[in-house]
Amino acid sequence: MAGWLDQGKPDALVNYSRMKRFRDSVPHVIRPDVIPTQDGMVITELDSVPGGIGLTAAMSRIYADLAPQSSVLSPQSCYDLVGGRDGMVRGYASMLRSAQGQHAGCVAIVVSEEAKDYRPEMTWLAAQLRQQGLPVWCIEPREIRFTEDGLRLPTDSGDQAIGLVYRFYELFDLLNIPKAELVQYAVKKDWVAVTPPYKPALEEKSAFALLHHPVLHSYWKKELGPDCFLHLTAMMPKTWLLDPSPIPPTATIPGLHIGERAVANWSDLETATQKERHFVIKPSGFSELAWGSRGVSIGHDLPQTEWAGALQHALASFQTTPYLVQEFHKGRLFELDYLDEGTGRLVRMAGRARLSPYYFLTGETVELAGILATVCPADKKVIHGMKDAIMVPCAVSSDARQGGHASSTTHQS
């Protein structure tokens, strides 16, 4: 099973991640991707290098400041933002202090070229933290300076030692990151701290497949507790790693069915009808296609030949880029209003939502600091940030406080 998590990873990176001093290191930020469906919530991914932190923080302040005006104009529009006005900024700051530990110096949020679209929001967030007295800068990797004493950063306040590197780059991209080896060396020597840790196994979607593997059921029940295990298996869709290893003639793939027929070979999926192939194929993690909904193939949305081709490509890629097949769960419809900047009027849109709760780890405490909702038009099968989407912080409405339900606020384009 451990081989699945290491499949396709460079040996040097795997060996680095297994160093004894990193044994207890875990990501300090976790963002699940949650899809509200007619049958409840479904978690499709877990992201430890998530975007949207600065965006959610900025919008939370805007909506919090608008709340008093909303309550005067329309009392029923009162809401309590999840995390509050400054929950994201405060939670991120506490997380950084905890991750830095005893390492003296400033914090460098290092954003790669691959993730450059997120640099403006992290630059804004760093500026907010500096106003609170926390020395944080958002930089490009090439700005780091390596010395015999550690890593340093030239700033407006002078040359500063770096105590913590917040890694805003994926591990698959290390060969394209300037000075990446120097950062790893400094972390190895304990000159600086880093989060998320260099542990590719913790950025793997194949963990979903391991959660549902019948051989591991007793292990998960013991480690997680029966109730937690039950909730997770209900919320995390059934997932299978597309391993092309031969399957004995008397065996079937655990839990995988086409209609009422058990699947004994991956090729059985190729001939499934459109109604039967409510599955998603996606790269497992260590790939440039594994984020931003790239590399995703939705079975019932593709012609038979394209679906079969996607399956064959996934199986052929196992040695270098393992793929998963996962049950597809259709999001429920919501109606939200957004501001049409061309007309200056509010327009109603029906769409499907993805909820992105941000959890920050401080010491032994995990804090939910805010939730970003991304609502895409109803005809979109894959939900992610796009020009047609409504992105808005989530809140508990006045109805929910009286026993109703939690909802996202509206009126945001």
DAURJO-V865398 format. One record per pair of residues at least 24 apart in sequence whose C-alpha atoms are under 10 Angstrom apart, sorted by sequence separation. I is the first residue (numbers start at 1). J is the second residue. If there is no record, write none. Layout:
I_J, I_J
This chain:
29_53, 60_84, 61_85, 116_140, 163_187, 208_232, 212_236, 242_266, 275_299, 276_300, 277_301, 351_375, 352_376, 353_377, 370_394, 371_395, 389_413, 60_85, 61_86, 135_160, 208_233, 211_236, 212_237, 213_238, 274_299, 275_300, 277_302, 350_375, 351_376, 352_377, 353_378, 370_395, 388_413, 57_83, 59_85, 60_86, 61_87, 136_162, 141_167, 170_196, 171_197, 211_237, 212_238, 213_239, 273_299, 274_300, 275_301, 281_307, 299_325, 349_375, 350_376, 351_377, 352_378, 387_413, 57_84, 58_85, 60_87, 61_88, 107_134, 108_135, 109_136, 110_137, 111_138, 112_139, 113_140, 135_162, 141_168, 163_190, 164_191, 165_192, 166_193, 167_194, 168_195, 169_196, 171_198, 209_236, 211_238, 212_239, 213_240, 272_299, 273_300, 274_301, 277_304, 280_307, 296_323, 298_325, 349_376, 350_377, 351_378, 352_379, 57_85, 58_86, 60_88, 61_89, 106_134, 107_135, 108_136, 109_137, 110_138, 111_139, 112_140, 113_141, 136_164, 138_166, 140_168, 141_169, 163_191, 164_192, 165_193, 166_194, 167_195, 168_196, 170_198, 171_199, 172_200, 208_236, 209_237, 210_238, 211_239, 212_240, 272_300, 274_302, 282_310, 295_323, 296_324, 297_325, 298_326, 299_327, 300_328, 349_377, 350_378, 351_379, 352_380, 354_382, 57_86, 60_89, 106_135, 107_136, 108_137, 109_138, 110_139, 111_140, 112_141, 136_165, 162_191, 163_192, 164_193, 165_194, 166_195, 167_196, 171_200, 208_237, 209_238, 210_239, 270_299, 274_303, 281_310, 282_311, 296_325, 298_327, 299_328, 349_378, 350_379, 351_380, 352_381, 354_383, 57_87, 58_88, 105_135, 106_136, 107_137, 108_138, 109_139, 110_140, 111_141, 112_142, 136_166, 138_168, 161_191, 162_192, 163_193, 164_194, 165_195, 166_196, 167_197, 170_200, 208_238, 209_239, 210_240, 269_299, 273_303, 274_304, 277_307, 281_311, 298_328, 352_382, 353_383, 354_384, 56_87, 57_88, 58_89, 105_136, 106_137, 107_138, 108_139, 109_140, 110_141, 151_182, 161_192, 162_193, 163_194, 164_195, 165_196, 166_197, 167_198, 208_239, 209_240, 210_241, 273_304, 283_314, 290_321, 352_383, 353_384, 354_385, 56_88, 57_89, 93_125, 108_140, 109_141, 110_142, 150_182, 151_183, 165_197, 171_203, 207_239, 208_240, 209_241, 272_304, 282_314, 289_321, 351_383, 55_88, 56_89, 57_90, 92_125, 93_126, 108_141, 110_143, 146_179, 150_183, 170_203, 206_239, 207_240, 208_241, 271_304, 274_307, 281_314, 287_320, 288_321, 290_323, 375_408, 54_88, 57_91, 110_144, 144_178, 145_179, 205_239, 206_240, 207_241, 270_304, 271_305, 283_317, 284_318, 286_320, 287_321, 373_407, 374_408, 53_88, 54_89, 57_92, 93_128, 108_143, 142_177, 143_178, 144_179, 147_182, 150_185, 151_186, 206_241, 270_305, 272_307, 283_318, 286_321, 287_322, 373_408, 53_89, 89_125, 93_129, 108_144, 141_177, 142_178, 143_179, 144_180, 146_182, 150_186, 151_187, 205_241, 206_242, 270_306, 271_307, 272_308, 285_321, 286_322, 287_323, 353_389, 355_391, 357_393, 372_408, 373_409, 88_125, 89_126, 92_129, 97_134, 140_177, 141_178, 142_179, 145_182, 146_183, 149_186, 150_187, 270_307, 271_308, 284_321, 285_322, 286_323, 352_389, 353_390, 354_391, 355_392, 356_393, 357_394, 371_408, 54_92, 90_128, 96_134, 140_178, 141_179, 142_180, 144_182, 145_183, 148_186, 269_307, 270_308, 283_321, 284_322, 285_323, 351_389, 353_391, 355_393, 356_394, 53_92, 89_128, 90_129, 93_132, 141_180, 144_183, 147_186, 150_189, 215_254, 242_281, 269_308, 270_309, 283_322, 284_323, 285_324, 336_375, 351_390, 355_394, 89_129, 96_136, 146_186, 150_190, 151_191, 214_254, 239_279, 241_281, 242_282, 268_308, 270_310, 282_322, 283_323, 284_324, 335_375, 349_389, 93_134, 150_191, 151_192, 213_254, 214_255, 238_279, 239_280, 240_281, 241_282, 242_283, 267_308, 270_311, 282_323, 283_324, 284_325, 334_375, 349_390, 90_132, 141_183, 149_191, 150_192, 212_254, 213_255, 239_281, 241_283, 242_284, 269_311, 270_312, 281_323, 282_324, 283_325, 333_375, 334_376, 335_377, 89_132, 93_136, 108_151, 148_191, 212_255, 241_284, 281_324, 282_325, 333_376, 334_377, 335_378, 108_152, 267_311, 280_324, 281_325, 282_326, 333_377, 334_378, 108_153, 266_311, 267_312, 279_324, 280_325, 281_326, 333_378, 105_151, 106_152, 107_153, 122_168, 266_312, 279_325, 280_326, 281_327, 332_378, 105_152, 106_153, 279_326, 280_327, 281_328, 331_378, 105_153, 278_326, 279_327, 280_328, 119_168, 266_315, 278_327, 279_328, 280_329, 118_168, 277_327, 278_328, 279_329, 331_381, 277_328, 278_329, 330_381, 331_382, 338_389, 339_390, 116_168, 278_330, 330_382, 331_383, 338_390, 107_160, 108_161, 115_168, 116_169, 337_390, 338_391, 355_408, 106_160, 107_161, 108_162, 114_168, 115_169, 336_390, 105_160, 106_161, 107_162, 108_163, 109_164, 110_165, 111_166, 112_167, 114_169, 115_170, 353_408, 105_161, 106_162, 107_163, 108_164, 109_165, 110_166, 111_167, 112_168, 113_169, 114_170, 104_161, 105_162, 106_163, 107_164, 108_165, 109_166, 110_167, 111_168, 112_169, 103_161, 104_162, 105_163, 106_164, 107_165, 108_166, 109_167, 110_168, 111_169, 112_170, 103_162, 104_163, 105_164, 106_165, 107_166, 108_167, 109_168, 110_169, 111_170, 114_173, 103_163, 104_164, 108_168, 109_169, 113_173, 102_163, 103_164, 112_173, 29_91, 100_162, 101_163, 102_164, 112_174, 114_176, 348_410, 29_92, 55_118, 58_121, 100_163, 101_164, 113_176, 114_177, 348_411, 28_92, 51_115, 54_118, 57_121, 99_163, 100_164, 112_176, 113_177, 347_411, 53_118, 54_119, 55_120, 56_121, 99_164, 100_165, 112_177, 113_178, 346_411, 29_95, 51_117, 52_118, 54_120, 55_121, 58_124, 99_165, 100_166, 111_177, 112_178, 346_412, 347_413, 28_95, 29_96, 51_118, 54_121, 55_122, 57_124, 58_125, 97_164, 99_166, 110_177, 346_413, 28_96, 50_118, 51_119, 53_121, 54_122, 57_125, 96_164, 244_312, 52_121, 53_122, 54_123, 55_124, 96_165, 242_311, 28_98, 51_121, 52_122, 54_124, 55_125, 58_128, 96_166, 242_312, 244_314, 245_315, 256_326, 28_99, 51_122, 54_125, 57_128, 243_314, 244_315, 256_327, 339_410, 340_411, 27_99, 53_125, 54_126, 242_314, 243_315, 244_316, 336_408, 337_409, 338_410, 339_411, 340_412, 341_413, 26_99, 241_314, 242_315, 243_316, 244_317, 245_318, 336_409, 337_410, 338_411, 339_412, 340_413, 25_99, 54_128, 241_315, 242_316, 243_317, 244_318, 334_408, 336_410, 337_411, 338_412, 339_413, 242_317, 243_318, 244_319, 335_410, 336_411, 337_412, 338_413, 208_284, 242_318, 243_319, 336_412, 337_413, 205_282, 206_283, 207_284, 241_318, 336_413, 205_283, 206_284, 244_322, 204_283, 205_284, 206_285, 243_322, 204_284, 205_285, 242_322, 243_323, 301_381, 203_284, 204_285, 205_286, 241_322, 242_323, 243_324, 203_285, 204_286, 241_323, 242_324, 202_285, 203_286, 240_323, 241_324, 242_325, 298_381, 201_285, 240_324, 241_325, 298_382, 107_192, 200_285, 201_286, 205_290, 239_324, 240_325, 241_326, 297_382, 107_193, 108_194, 109_195, 200_286, 204_290, 239_325, 240_326, 296_382, 103_190, 104_191, 105_192, 107_194, 238_325, 239_326, 240_327, 103_191, 104_192, 238_326, 239_327, 294_382, 103_192, 104_193, 237_326, 238_327, 239_328, 293_382, 102_192, 103_193, 236_326, 237_327, 238_328, 292_382, 293_383, 101_192, 102_193, 236_327, 237_328, 292_383, 293_384, 100_192, 101_193, 237_329, 292_384, 293_385, 100_193, 292_385, 99_193, 100_194, 99_194, 100_195, 99_195, 99_196, 96_194, 96_195, 95_195, 172_285, 173_286, 171_285, 172_286, 173_287, 170_285, 171_286, 172_287, 173_288, 209_324, 170_286, 171_287, 172_288, 206_322, 208_324, 209_325, 49_166, 51_168, 170_287, 171_288, 205_322, 206_323, 209_326, 49_167, 50_168, 170_288, 172_290, 204_322, 205_323, 206_324, 208_326, 49_168, 50_169, 205_324, 206_325, 48_168, 49_169, 170_290, 49_170, 170_291, 48_170, 49_171, 28_166, 49_195, 48_195, 49_196, 48_196, 48_197, 48_202, 49_203, 47_202, 48_203, 46_202, 47_203, 46_203, 47_204, 13_171, 45_203, 46_204, 47_205, 13_172, 45_204, 46_205, 45_205, 13_174, 44_205, 46_207, 9_171, 10_172, 45_207, 46_208, 9_172, 45_208, 8_172, 44_208, 22_187, 43_208, 22_188, 28_194, 29_195, 30_196, 21_188, 27_194, 28_195, 29_196, 16_184, 27_195, 28_196, 19_188, 21_190, 25_194, 26_195, 27_196, 28_197, 25_195, 26_196, 27_197, 25_196, 26_197, 27_198, 16_188, 25_197, 26_198, 27_199, 24_197, 25_198, 26_199, 23_197, 25_199, 114_288, 22_197, 27_202, 22_198, 23_199, 26_202, 27_203, 22_199, 17_197, 18_198, 17_198, 18_199, 16_198, 17_199, 16_199, 17_200, 14_198, 15_199, 17_201, 13_198, 14_199, 13_199, 14_200, 13_200, 14_201, 43_232, 10_200, 42_232, 43_233, 9_200, 42_233, 43_234, 44_235, 45_236, 9_201, 42_234, 43_235, 44_236, 45_237, 6_199, 41_234, 42_235, 43_236, 44_237, 6_200, 7_201, 40_234, 41_235, 42_236, 43_237, 44_238, 5_200, 6_201, 40_235, 41_236, 42_237, 44_239, 5_201, 4_201, 5_202, 3_201, 5_203, 6_204, 2_201, 5_204, 4_204, 5_205, 35_235, 5_206, 34_235, 4_206, 5_207, 34_236, 4_207, 1_206, 4_209, 5_210, 1_207, 4_210, 2_210, 1_210, 1_213, 1_216, 4_241, 47_285, 4_243, 50_291, 51_292, 47_291, 99_361, 101_363, 98_361, 99_362, 95_359, 96_360, 98_362, 99_363, 95_360, 96_361, 97_362, 98_363, 92_358, 94_360, 95_361, 96_362, 97_363, 98_364, 91_358, 92_359, 93_360, 94_361, 95_362, 91_359, 92_360, 94_362, 95_363, 91_360, 92_361, 93_362, 94_363, 88_358, 90_360, 91_361, 92_362, 95_365, 88_359, 91_362, 95_366, 88_360, 95_367, 94_367, 82_357, 83_358, 91_366, 92_367, 91_367, 7_284, 8_285, 9_286, 91_368, 92_369, 8_286, 9_287, 91_369, 5_284, 7_286, 8_287, 88_367, 90_369, 91_370, 4_284, 5_285, 6_286, 87_367, 88_368, 89_369, 5_286, 87_368, 88_369, 89_370, 44_326, 87_369, 88_370, 44_327, 86_369, 87_370, 88_371, 44_328, 83_367, 85_369, 86_370, 44_329, 83_368, 84_369, 85_370, 42_328, 43_329, 82_368, 83_369, 84_370, 42_329, 82_369, 83_370, 41_329, 42_330, 81_369, 82_370, 83_371, 42_331, 81_370, 82_371, 39_329, 41_331, 81_371, 82_372, 38_329, 39_330, 40_331, 41_332, 37_329, 38_330, 39_331, 40_332, 36_329, 37_330, 38_331, 39_332, 35_329, 36_330, 37_331, 38_332, 35_330, 36_331, 37_332, 38_333, 35_331, 36_332, 37_333, 34_331, 35_332, 36_333, 36_334, 56_356, 56_357, 56_358, 53_356, 52_356, 53_357, 51_356, 53_358, 50_356, 52_358, 50_358, 8_317, 47_356, 8_318, 9_319, 10_320, 44_354, 46_356, 48_358, 60_370, 83_393, 7_318, 8_319, 9_320, 43_354, 47_358, 48_359, 60_371, 82_393, 83_394, 84_395, 7_319, 8_320, 9_321, 42_354, 43_355, 57_369, 60_372, 81_393, 82_394, 83_395, 7_320, 8_321, 43_356, 56_369, 57_370, 59_372, 81_394, 82_395, 4_318, 7_321, 8_322, 41_355, 56_370, 57_371, 80_394, 81_395, 82_396, 7_322, 37_352, 56_371, 57_372, 79_394, 80_395, 81_396, 6_322, 36_352, 37_353, 53_369, 56_372, 79_395, 80_396, 81_397, 5_322, 35_352, 36_353, 53_370, 55_372, 56_373, 78_395, 79_396, 80_397, 4_322, 35_353, 36_354, 53_371, 78_396, 79_397, 80_398, 34_353, 35_354, 36_355, 52_371, 53_372, 78_397, 79_398, 34_354, 35_355, 52_372, 77_397, 78_398, 79_399, 80_400, 33_354, 34_355, 35_356, 76_397, 77_398, 78_399, 79_400, 80_401, 32_354, 33_355, 34_356, 76_398, 77_399, 79_401, 32_355, 33_356, 34_357, 75_398, 76_399, 31_355, 32_356, 33_357, 82_406, 31_356, 32_357, 33_358, 30_356, 31_357, 32_358, 80_406, 81_407, 82_408, 30_357, 31_358, 32_359, 79_406, 81_408, 30_358, 31_359, 79_407, 81_409, 29_358, 30_359, 31_360, 63_392, 64_393, 79_408, 80_409, 29_359, 30_360, 63_393, 79_409, 28_359, 29_360, 30_361, 62_393, 63_394, 64_395, 78_409, 28_360, 29_361, 59_391, 60_392, 61_393, 63_395, 77_409, 27_360, 28_361, 29_362, 52_385, 59_392, 60_393, 77_410, 27_361, 28_362, 59_393, 60_394, 26_361, 28_363, 56_391, 58_393, 60_395, 30_366, 55_391, 56_392, 57_393, 29_366, 31_368, 55_392, 56_393, 28_366, 29_367, 30_368, 35_373, 55_393, 56_394, 33_372, 34_373, 31_371, 33_373, 63_409, 63_410, 35_383, 63_412, 33_383, 33_384, 59_412
